[in-house]
Amino acid sequence: MKYLGWGVFYEGRSDAPYLDVIIPRIIRDVIATGDGDSIIEVPDQPSVRLGLTSREVTNVAKEACEFFEAFEIVFVHSDTGGRGLQATLACRSTAYCEAMHAECDLEAFRCICLTPRHETEAWILADGSAVLGSVGIEGDPQAYGLPASPQEAERLVDPKRVLNDALDAMNVRPRSRNLDLLFPTIANRQRLSELYRAQSIRNFRDGVRAALIGADFLD
């Protein structure tokens, strides 16, 4: 049996409840559909959370290298948000990985950029039925203003607003909108086959597969 520890750096703190669930789900799916002859244990939670005290690139890189032995792969999260940051997304996303390589020669394949278009809510909205089910509602997601497809979810300029408007339309009470509860529930309900229709999620899945091959977890 092999143990696959994974670390994370999240640019936005509110994204952790969702990403902490969807990341190991996708890792396990890649393992299950890949070529390998070993049993691989994937923990439910990251071995290391980087950037809790500072999100400055150099500090995060030093922190990652300090805990080098605690993880086989590390995920760096960025999103474009609504702050005009899309033009610098690639640079921001890769800067942390490049700094880790410079600091302690961390191989490029071990650092995976996780970059939903605009905001992480675009991934959350990629499966409208999962959003409805998470609050105990059945029906047509589009009736509540949810996108018709994962591709449409990726094209949303302000997915956070779309999600909030949909929750309003469903009359979801404020206490039921606690992201620490709502986001993991959605992530657990989402169909990976549906999520993979979104290009950014397929790119992420393919990056995970390449990392597992590079780290000799898959053939």
Contacts in CASP RR format, 6 or more apart in sequence:
PFRMAT RR
TARGET T0000
AUTHOR 0000-0000-0000
METHOD contacts of the structure
MODEL  1
MKYLGWGVFYEGRSDAPYLDVIIPRIIRDVIATGDGDSIIEVPDQPSVRL
GLTSREVTNVAKEACEFFEAFEIVFVHSDTGGRGLQATLACRSTAYCEAM
HAECDLEAFRCICLTPRHETEAWILADGSAVLGSVGIEGDPQAYGLPASP
QEAERLVDPKRVLNDALDAMNVRPRSRNLDLLFPTIANRQRLSELYRAQS
IRNFRDGVRAALIGADFLD
1 38 0 8 1.000
1 39 0 8 1.000
1 40 0 8 1.000
1 41 0 8 1.000
2 38 0 8 1.000
2 39 0 8 1.000
2 40 0 8 1.000
2 41 0 8 1.000
2 217 0 8 1.000
3 40 0 8 1.000
3 41 0 8 1.000
3 43 0 8 1.000
4 27 0 8 1.000
4 40 0 8 1.000
4 41 0 8 1.000
4 42 0 8 1.000
4 43 0 8 1.000
4 72 0 8 1.000
4 73 0 8 1.000
4 212 0 8 1.000
4 215 0 8 1.000
4 217 0 8 1.000
5 42 0 8 1.000
5 43 0 8 1.000
5 46 0 8 1.000
5 47 0 8 1.000
5 70 0 8 1.000
5 71 0 8 1.000
5 72 0 8 1.000
5 73 0 8 1.000
6 23 0 8 1.000
6 24 0 8 1.000
6 27 0 8 1.000
6 42 0 8 1.000
6 43 0 8 1.000
6 46 0 8 1.000
6 47 0 8 1.000
6 71 0 8 1.000
6 72 0 8 1.000
6 73 0 8 1.000
6 74 0 8 1.000
6 75 0 8 1.000
7 46 0 8 1.000
7 47 0 8 1.000
7 48 0 8 1.000
7 49 0 8 1.000
7 50 0 8 1.000
7 70 0 8 1.000
7 71 0 8 1.000
7 73 0 8 1.000
7 74 0 8 1.000
7 75 0 8 1.000
8 16 0 8 1.000
8 19 0 8 1.000
8 20 0 8 1.000
8 23 0 8 1.000
8 46 0 8 1.000
8 48 0 8 1.000
8 49 0 8 1.000
8 50 0 8 1.000
8 74 0 8 1.000
8 75 0 8 1.000
8 76 0 8 1.000
8 77 0 8 1.000
9 49 0 8 1.000
9 50 0 8 1.000
9 51 0 8 1.000
9 55 0 8 1.000
9 60 0 8 1.000
9 64 0 8 1.000
9 74 0 8 1.000
9 75 0 8 1.000
9 76 0 8 1.000
9 77 0 8 1.000
9 96 0 8 1.000
10 16 0 8 1.000
10 19 0 8 1.000
10 49 0 8 1.000
10 77 0 8 1.000
11 55 0 8 1.000
11 77 0 8 1.000
11 78 0 8 1.000
11 79 0 8 1.000
11 92 0 8 1.000
12 77 0 8 1.000
12 79 0 8 1.000
14 179 0 8 1.000
15 77 0 8 1.000
15 79 0 8 1.000
15 120 0 8 1.000
17 179 0 8 1.000
17 180 0 8 1.000
17 181 0 8 1.000
17 182 0 8 1.000
17 183 0 8 1.000
17 184 0 8 1.000
18 120 0 8 1.000
18 123 0 8 1.000
18 124 0 8 1.000
18 179 0 8 1.000
18 183 0 8 1.000
18 184 0 8 1.000
18 186 0 8 1.000
18 187 0 8 1.000
19 75 0 8 1.000
19 77 0 8 1.000
19 114 0 8 1.000
19 120 0 8 1.000
20 44 0 8 1.000
20 45 0 8 1.000
20 46 0 8 1.000
20 184 0 8 1.000
21 183 0 8 1.000
21 184 0 8 1.000
21 187 0 8 1.000
21 188 0 8 1.000
22 123 0 8 1.000
22 187 0 8 1.000
22 190 0 8 1.000
22 195 0 8 1.000
23 46 0 8 1.000
23 75 0 8 1.000
23 114 0 8 1.000
24 42 0 8 1.000
24 43 0 8 1.000
24 44 0 8 1.000
25 187 0 8 1.000
25 188 0 8 1.000
25 192 0 8 1.000
26 192 0 8 1.000
26 201 0 8 1.000
26 204 0 8 1.000
26 205 0 8 1.000
26 208 0 8 1.000
27 42 0 8 1.000
27 208 0 8 1.000
27 212 0 8 1.000
28 42 0 8 1.000
29 192 0 8 1.000
29 205 0 8 1.000
30 205 0 8 1.000
30 208 0 8 1.000
30 209 0 8 1.000
30 212 0 8 1.000
30 218 0 8 1.000
31 40 0 8 1.000
31 42 0 8 1.000
31 212 0 8 1.000
31 217 0 8 1.000
31 218 0 8 1.000
34 209 0 8 1.000
34 218 0 8 1.000
35 218 0 8 1.000
35 219 0 8 1.000
36 217 0 8 1.000
36 218 0 8 1.000
36 219 0 8 1.000
37 219 0 8 1.000
38 217 0 8 1.000
40 217 0 8 1.000
46 71 0 8 1.000
46 75 0 8 1.000
47 67 0 8 1.000
47 70 0 8 1.000
47 71 0 8 1.000
48 64 0 8 1.000
48 67 0 8 1.000
48 70 0 8 1.000
48 71 0 8 1.000
48 74 0 8 1.000
50 60 0 8 1.000
50 63 0 8 1.000
50 64 0 8 1.000
50 67 0 8 1.000
50 74 0 8 1.000
51 59 0 8 1.000
51 60 0 8 1.000
51 63 0 8 1.000
53 59 0 8 1.000
54 60 0 8 1.000
57 95 0 8 1.000
57 96 0 8 1.000
57 99 0 8 1.000
58 99 0 8 1.000
58 103 0 8 1.000
60 96 0 8 1.000
60 99 0 8 1.000
60 100 0 8 1.000
61 96 0 8 1.000
61 99 0 8 1.000
61 100 0 8 1.000
61 102 0 8 1.000
61 103 0 8 1.000
61 104 0 8 1.000
62 103 0 8 1.000
64 74 0 8 1.000
64 100 0 8 1.000
64 103 0 8 1.000
64 104 0 8 1.000
64 106 0 8 1.000
65 100 0 8 1.000
65 103 0 8 1.000
65 104 0 8 1.000
65 106 0 8 1.000
68 104 0 8 1.000
68 106 0 8 1.000
72 110 0 8 1.000
72 211 0 8 1.000
72 215 0 8 1.000
72 217 0 8 1.000
73 110 0 8 1.000
73 111 0 8 1.000
73 112 0 8 1.000
73 208 0 8 1.000
73 211 0 8 1.000
73 212 0 8 1.000
73 215 0 8 1.000
74 100 0 8 1.000
74 106 0 8 1.000
74 110 0 8 1.000
74 111 0 8 1.000
74 112 0 8 1.000
75 112 0 8 1.000
75 114 0 8 1.000
76 93 0 8 1.000
76 96 0 8 1.000
76 97 0 8 1.000
76 111 0 8 1.000
76 112 0 8 1.000
76 113 0 8 1.000
76 114 0 8 1.000
77 114 0 8 1.000
77 115 0 8 1.000
77 120 0 8 1.000
78 89 0 8 1.000
78 92 0 8 1.000
78 93 0 8 1.000
78 113 0 8 1.000
78 114 0 8 1.000
78 115 0 8 1.000
79 89 0 8 1.000
79 115 0 8 1.000
79 116 0 8 1.000
79 117 0 8 1.000
79 118 0 8 1.000
79 119 0 8 1.000
79 120 0 8 1.000
80 86 0 8 1.000
80 89 0 8 1.000
80 115 0 8 1.000
80 117 0 8 1.000
80 118 0 8 1.000
80 119 0 8 1.000
81 118 0 8 1.000
81 119 0 8 1.000
82 118 0 8 1.000
82 119 0 8 1.000
82 157 0 8 1.000
82 158 0 8 1.000
85 92 0 8 1.000
86 118 0 8 1.000
89 115 0 8 1.000
93 113 0 8 1.000
93 114 0 8 1.000
93 115 0 8 1.000
94 113 0 8 1.000
96 111 0 8 1.000
97 106 0 8 1.000
97 108 0 8 1.000
97 111 0 8 1.000
97 113 0 8 1.000
100 106 0 8 1.000
100 111 0 8 1.000
101 107 0 8 1.000
101 108 0 8 1.000
101 111 0 8 1.000
107 214 0 8 1.000
109 210 0 8 1.000
109 211 0 8 1.000
109 214 0 8 1.000
109 215 0 8 1.000
110 211 0 8 1.000
110 215 0 8 1.000
112 204 0 8 1.000
112 207 0 8 1.000
112 208 0 8 1.000
112 211 0 8 1.000
114 204 0 8 1.000
115 200 0 8 1.000
116 122 0 8 1.000
116 123 0 8 1.000
116 154 0 8 1.000
116 200 0 8 1.000
117 154 0 8 1.000
117 155 0 8 1.000
117 200 0 8 1.000
118 156 0 8 1.000
118 157 0 8 1.000
118 158 0 8 1.000
118 159 0 8 1.000
119 158 0 8 1.000
119 159 0 8 1.000
119 160 0 8 1.000
121 159 0 8 1.000
121 160 0 8 1.000
121 162 0 8 1.000
121 163 0 8 1.000
122 153 0 8 1.000
122 154 0 8 1.000
122 156 0 8 1.000
122 159 0 8 1.000
122 198 0 8 1.000
122 200 0 8 1.000
123 153 0 8 1.000
123 195 0 8 1.000
123 198 0 8 1.000
123 200 0 8 1.000
123 201 0 8 1.000
124 131 0 8 1.000
124 159 0 8 1.000
124 163 0 8 1.000
124 183 0 8 1.000
124 186 0 8 1.000
124 187 0 8 1.000
125 131 0 8 1.000
125 146 0 8 1.000
125 147 0 8 1.000
125 153 0 8 1.000
125 156 0 8 1.000
125 159 0 8 1.000
125 162 0 8 1.000
125 163 0 8 1.000
126 147 0 8 1.000
126 150 0 8 1.000
126 153 0 8 1.000
126 154 0 8 1.000
126 190 0 8 1.000
126 194 0 8 1.000
126 195 0 8 1.000
126 197 0 8 1.000
126 198 0 8 1.000
126 201 0 8 1.000
127 150 0 8 1.000
127 186 0 8 1.000
127 189 0 8 1.000
127 190 0 8 1.000
127 191 0 8 1.000
127 194 0 8 1.000
127 195 0 8 1.000
128 141 0 8 1.000
128 146 0 8 1.000
128 147 0 8 1.000
129 141 0 8 1.000
129 189 0 8 1.000
129 191 0 8 1.000
130 186 0 8 1.000
130 189 0 8 1.000
130 190 0 8 1.000
130 191 0 8 1.000
131 141 0 8 1.000
131 146 0 8 1.000
131 163 0 8 1.000
131 166 0 8 1.000
131 186 0 8 1.000
132 138 0 8 1.000
132 139 0 8 1.000
132 141 0 8 1.000
132 144 0 8 1.000
132 146 0 8 1.000
132 170 0 8 1.000
133 189 0 8 1.000
134 182 0 8 1.000
134 185 0 8 1.000
134 186 0 8 1.000
134 189 0 8 1.000
135 167 0 8 1.000
135 170 0 8 1.000
135 172 0 8 1.000
135 176 0 8 1.000
135 182 0 8 1.000
137 144 0 8 1.000
137 170 0 8 1.000
141 147 0 8 1.000
141 148 0 8 1.000
141 166 0 8 1.000
142 148 0 8 1.000
144 166 0 8 1.000
144 169 0 8 1.000
144 170 0 8 1.000
145 162 0 8 1.000
145 165 0 8 1.000
145 166 0 8 1.000
145 169 0 8 1.000
146 162 0 8 1.000
146 166 0 8 1.000
147 153 0 8 1.000
147 156 0 8 1.000
147 162 0 8 1.000
149 197 0 8 1.000
150 194 0 8 1.000
150 195 0 8 1.000
150 197 0 8 1.000
150 198 0 8 1.000
150 201 0 8 1.000
151 197 0 8 1.000
151 198 0 8 1.000
151 199 0 8 1.000
153 159 0 8 1.000
153 198 0 8 1.000
154 198 0 8 1.000
154 199 0 8 1.000
154 200 0 8 1.000
156 162 0 8 1.000
167 177 0 8 1.000
176 182 0 8 1.000
195 201 0 8 1.000
196 202 0 8 1.000
196 205 0 8 1.000
209 218 0 8 1.000
212 218 0 8 1.000
213 219 0 8 1.000
END
